[in-house]
Amino acid sequence: MRPTPRSLLRILVPVKRCVDYAVKIRVNAQQTGVETNVKHSMNPFDEIAVEEAVRLRERLKDAVKGITAVTIGPSKAQETLRTALAMGADDAVHVETPEAAIVEPLAVAKLLRAVMDKKGPYDLVILGKQAIDDDAGQTGQMLAGLLGCAQATFASKLDVDVGAGTADVTREIDGGLEQVRVKLPAIVTADLRLNEPRYASLPNIMKAKKKPLEKLKPEDLGVDITPRLQMLKVTEPPKRVGGQKVDNVDELIAKLKKAGVLPGAA
């Protein structure tokens, strides 16, 4: 991942097509996964990543040379790319996979690295911290490891100094916030509080249809996406049993002891 001249910044934003966040997830009849014949949309954390890339260009003006959106998925994933283009990305790359293919995080990271080698160099990669379908939260870190470059995960604030070739990132951590400075090129994963994504306007949606979109296949990039893991069975969690009302504390304690929750159970 070679950096471009410091006066220009090229940004890559990987996005993923997921089951829409408002859809109630149901396990399929075969218990091999969830029902996928439902509404899909862009992974919300990736929407935040696209928005942040567009905001960087609005702040840095001509210092940003271009924003490229990339997705890995079936033919329907093009809709996700068109959304990213309507939000402000300049061009897109679609690595098309079979409809039923399961692409694990390591394979995604390898494909992204191959895309960067083919289409790059890029100075900054911004992607969601995780996808809401598998919640793996691994792709950004794996990509940084494959590239041997800096990473700043769970970002809630991002400032880039193009001249100095650095990015200042505020990270969400268990104990609060952490501020780090990384050298470009770098990988940044977006957390929920980084920004609030804009809605694409109708004129921009129409313009997105004319923006360049390149199609590739994993074979074109020399990457084997064969899964390393096998899903044995997927089941829904057991249904919760209704609670009971008690008249006083003594009755509550007696019931807890009877249930074996408190010492002194019969």
C-alpha positions in Angstrom: 0.0 0.0 0.0 2.2 2.8 -1.3 1.3 6.3 -0.3 0.3 8.8 -3.0 2.0 12.3 -3.1 1.2 14.1 0.2 -0.7 16.8 -1.6 -3.4 14.3 -2.7 -5.4 11.8 -0.6 -7.0 8.7 -2.1 -9.6 7.0 0.1 -11.0 3.5 -0.1 -14.3 2.6 1.6 -15.3 -1.1 1.7 -19.0 -1.5 2.2 -21.2 -4.7 2.8 -24.7 -5.6 1.8 -26.5 -6.9 4.9 -30.0 -7.8 6.0 -31.6 -4.5 6.9 -31.3 -3.5 10.5 -35.1 -3.2 10.9 -35.8 -6.7 9.7 -36.6 -9.4 12.3 -34.0 -12.1 11.9 -35.4 -15.7 11.5 -33.5 -18.9 11.3 -34.1 -20.8 8.0 -35.8 -24.2 7.9 -32.6 -26.0 7.3 -31.0 -24.4 10.4 -27.9 -23.5 8.4 -28.3 -19.8 8.7 -30.9 -17.0 8.6 -33.5 -16.2 6.0 -32.0 -14.0 3.4 -35.1 -13.5 1.2 -35.7 -10.2 3.0 -34.9 -6.5 2.6 -31.2 -5.8 2.4 -29.3 -2.5 2.8 -25.8 -1.2 3.4 -24.2 -2.2 6.7 -24.9 0.8 9.0 -21.3 1.1 10.2 -20.2 1.2 6.6 -22.6 4.0 5.9 -20.8 5.9 8.6 -17.5 5.2 6.9 -18.8 6.5 3.6 -20.1 9.6 5.3 -16.8 10.2 7.0 -14.9 9.9 3.7 -17.2 12.5 2.1 -16.9 14.8 5.1 -13.1 14.6 4.8 -13.3 15.7 1.2 -15.6 18.6 2.2 -13.1 19.7 4.8 -9.9 19.1 2.9 -11.3 20.2 -0.5 -8.8 19.5 -3.4 -6.5 17.6 -1.1 -8.7 14.5 -1.6 -8.1 13.1 -5.0 -10.9 10.5 -4.9 -13.1 8.2 -2.9 -13.6 4.6 -4.1 -16.3 2.3 -2.7 -15.7 -1.4 -2.9 -18.0 -4.4 -2.1 -17.7 -8.1 -2.1 -20.9 -10.0 -2.7 -23.5 -11.3 -5.2 -24.8 -9.3 -8.1 -27.4 -7.6 -5.9 -24.6 -6.0 -3.9 -24.4 -3.4 -6.8 -27.3 -1.7 -5.1 -25.1 -1.1 -2.1 -22.4 0.4 -4.2 -24.9 2.7 -5.9 -25.9 4.0 -2.5 -22.3 4.7 -1.7 -21.9 6.5 -5.0 -25.1 8.5 -4.3 -23.7 9.6 -0.9 -20.6 11.0 -2.6 -18.1 8.3 -3.6 -16.5 8.9 -7.0 -16.2 5.4 -8.4 -16.8 1.8 -7.3 -15.4 -1.7 -7.5 -17.6 -4.8 -7.3 -15.9 -8.1 -6.5 -18.7 -10.5 -7.5 -19.2 -13.8 -5.7 -21.8 -16.6 -6.2 -25.2 -15.9 -4.5 -24.7 -18.6 -1.8 -21.0 -18.0 -1.2 -19.9 -17.4 2.4 -16.9 -15.0 2.4 -15.1 -15.0 5.7 -13.3 -12.0 7.1 -9.8 -13.2 6.2 -10.9 -13.8 2.6 -12.5 -10.3 2.5 -9.2 -8.8 3.8 -7.2 -10.7 1.2 -9.6 -9.5 -1.6 -9.4 -5.9 -0.3 -5.6 -6.1 -0.4 -5.7 -7.4 -3.9 -8.0 -4.6 -5.0 -5.7 -2.1 -3.4 -2.7 -3.6 -5.3 -4.6 -3.5 -8.5 -6.4 -0.1 -8.2 -4.2 1.7 -5.7 -2.2 3.2 -4.1 -4.6 4.4 -1.4 -3.6 6.5 1.6 -6.6 5.8 3.8 -9.1 2.9 4.2 -12.2 3.7 6.2 -14.7 0.8 6.9 -17.2 -0.1 9.5 -15.9 -1.6 12.8 -18.2 -4.6 12.2 -21.0 -5.9 10.0 -24.4 -6.3 11.7 -25.0 -9.8 10.2 -22.0 -11.7 11.6 -20.6 -9.1 14.1 -17.1 -10.5 13.5 -15.3 -7.1 13.7 -12.2 -8.6 12.2 -11.8 -7.4 8.6 -10.1 -4.0 9.3 -7.6 -5.5 11.7 -6.8 -8.4 9.3 -6.4 -6.0 6.4 -3.9 -3.8 8.4 -2.0 -7.0 9.3 -1.8 -8.1 5.7 -0.7 -4.7 4.5 1.7 -4.1 7.4 0.3 -0.6 7.9 -1.1 1.4 10.8 -4.6 0.9 12.2 -7.0 2.8 14.4 -10.1 0.9 15.3 -13.5 2.0 16.8 -13.0 5.6 15.7 -15.4 8.3 17.0 -13.4 11.2 15.6 -11.0 11.5 12.6 -8.8 14.3 11.6 -6.3 14.0 8.7 -3.2 16.2 8.2 -2.4 15.6 4.5 0.9 17.6 4.6 2.2 15.7 7.6 0.9 12.4 6.4 -0.8 11.6 9.6 -4.3 11.0 11.0 -5.5 11.8 14.5 -8.1 9.3 15.7 -10.2 9.3 18.9 -11.1 5.7 19.7 -14.0 4.3 21.7 -12.6 2.0 24.4 -14.0 0.3 27.5 -12.6 2.9 29.8 -13.7 5.9 27.8 -11.8 7.5 24.9 -8.3 7.1 23.6 -6.5 9.5 21.2 -3.9 8.1 18.8 -1.9 9.4 15.9 -1.1 7.1 13.0 1.0 7.5 9.9 -0.6 7.2 6.5 -1.3 4.9 4.8 -3.6 3.6 7.5 -6.8 1.6 8.2 -9.6 3.2 10.3 -12.7 1.4 11.4 -15.8 3.5 12.2 -17.7 3.4 15.4 -21.3 4.5 15.9 -20.6 8.0 17.2 -18.2 9.0 14.3 -21.0 10.8 12.5 -24.6 10.6 11.3 -24.8 9.6 7.7 -26.7 11.8 5.2 -29.6 10.7 3.1 -28.8 10.6 -0.6 -30.7 13.2 -2.6 -32.7 12.3 -5.7 -30.3 14.2 -8.1 -27.3 12.4 -6.5 -29.1 9.0 -6.8 -29.6 9.7 -10.6 -25.9 10.8 -10.9 -24.7 7.6 -9.2 -26.1 5.6 -12.1 -23.6 7.2 -14.4 -20.5 6.9 -12.1 -17.9 4.2 -13.1 -18.4 0.8 -11.5 -15.8 -1.9 -12.3 -16.6 -5.6 -11.9 -14.1 -8.2 -10.8 -14.1 -11.8 -9.6 -12.0 -13.4 -6.9 -10.2 -15.4 -9.6 -9.2 -12.2 -11.3 -7.5 -11.2 -8.1 -5.9 -14.5 -7.4 -7.8 -15.0 -4.1 -9.3 -18.3 -2.9 -12.5 -17.6 -0.9 -13.2 -21.2 0.1 -14.5 -21.0 3.7 -12.2 -22.3 6.5 -15.1 -22.8 8.9 -18.2 -25.0 8.6 -21.5 -23.9 10.1 -22.9 -26.9 11.8 -26.2 -25.6 13.1 -28.0 -22.3 13.8 -30.9 -22.2 16.3 -33.0 -19.4 17.8 -32.5 -18.6 21.5 -35.1 -20.2 23.8 -38.2 -18.1 24.4 -38.3 -16.2 27.7 -40.7 -17.5 30.4 -43.1 -14.9 31.7 -42.3 -13.4 35.1 -44.4 -13.5 38.3 -45.5 -10.8 40.6 -45.0 -11.1 44.4 -46.6 -9.2 47.2 -43.6 -8.7 49.4 -39.9 -9.3 49.9 -40.3 -12.4 51.9 -42.3 -14.0 49.2 -39.7 -13.0 46.6 -36.8 -14.6 48.7 -38.8 -17.7 49.2 -39.4 -18.1 45.5 -35.7 -17.5 44.7 -34.7 -20.1 47.2 -37.1 -22.6 45.7 -35.7 -21.9 42.3 -32.2 -22.6 43.6 -31.0 -19.1 42.9 -30.3 -18.2 46.6 -28.6 -20.3 49.3 -30.9 -22.3 51.5 -32.9 -23.8 48.7 -34.9 -26.8 49.7 
